[in-house]
Amino acid sequence: MPAEDLGAIVGRVRLVPDRYRIFDKNASTALRIYRLDASLLTELLDLGFPHDVSGGELFFDDLDLANVSLALRLPSPRYLAMRRWPEIFRTVGDGSPISYQVEVSAECGWAEPRHACEFQRAAELNALGADAGPSHQKFMLQREVGGTGRAQNAPDGLDVLFAEVSEFRFHILPLALYGDLSFVAETSLANCELASLHLARRATEEGWEARRSFGLLVSSPYSLPHFWPEVRLGGAWTAFDPHMINSLVRWDLLTPSEVPTAQAMSSAVLRLADEWVDLVQDAGRAAPVSLLTRRRPGTAPALSSAGPVGEATP
């Protein structure tokens, strides 16, 4: 599908209140990181794009720049990384199992030159089968994906509920709006955390046992921290991700009929908790982590079909 009209993009950006903006990125950063050149910035400014002027130089909000770049599918580092995300959604229903090996590697979380790093990985990682070696700075996780030959889908009722978010637009939000359900109701803008919170609430209202989950979405070459909704079906918590699937279609990274929005995604994620968890801390502060992920042929036997969603524990 073609990229959006600039006016529509600016209109969406302006739905975020000005009080959440920090104007600290200049035109050079807009070009270098987000591939927004001077001509494009001029067009955006003519349409009312938020900005500030200091010392005769234009400054912009980092999230505004990121959202415009993403909407236009410009080759920013974020968009280039996202081009690999659809792979895991396709792999879930593949006939051949794939093993994803996630190497979690932490760096010091403190800038002080004399700081002695004191790494401590999150206790929740133990339930994911993190290797039991002595190092809390570097360890491995593994996930087997695919091998069913057919992706499981949500039962009737849930697919109708998931269709409610089809008009939601993915938007990189300021931290203050992450849990603001009134904001998504008023604007239809949501990041993964807010969309998952909305879907878990709506599913609960409709009588389902539902929750929002945080963990890792498995992807090669790098997995990523992620939020998604889960519904308890047949005694098992089952993961779904309609907001992400819809967004990947809008970004031309999936075709509209390639992956159903009601496709169960339990094997593609590694759940940690209901809320954000720092994978590794350094002396009590979140440590930056790399999630290098290798994709290799799996070891589980391929199956001809999958049973009804919820029969197996995810």
Secondary structure, 3 states (H helix, E strand, C coil): CCCCCHHHHHHHHCCCCHHHCCEEEEHHHHHHHHCCCHHHHHHHHHCCCCCEEECCEEEEEHHHHHHHHHHCCCCCHHHHHHCCCHHHHHHCCCCCCEEEEEEEEECCCCCCCCCCCCEEECHHHHHHCCCCCCCCCEEEEEEEECCCCCCCECCCCHHHHHHHHHHCEECCCCHHHCCCHHHHHHHCEECHHHHHHHHHHHHHHCCCCEEEEEEEECCCCECEEEEEEEEEECCEEEEECHHHHHHHHHCCCCCCCCCCCCEECHHHEEEEECCCCCCEEECCEECCEEEEEEEEECCCCCCCCCCCCCCCCC
